[in-house]
């Protein structure tokens, strides 16, 4: 007898998953180099990804730098905050 495959509704599944994000805001005292090195160290971004996020923060005033569940994001946001960046989990 053949096993039935469960049918998943992708939209329902995605709607049930609550992803949060770390948003970093622009400030007038952290350098591009410091922001880039922080993203590389704390978030494991590669150089180009970190540079792009820093550029977006500079031009748009903020950038979402990481998405995930709150338990994963909270310690990362705290480390970014300790580095002197303005950060919020949304």
Protein Blocks (a to p, Z undefined) as FASTA:
>chain_A
ZZddddddfklmmmmpccddddddddfkbcfklmmmmmmmmnopafklmmmmmmmmmmno
pacfbgcdfklmmmmmmmmmmnopacddZZ
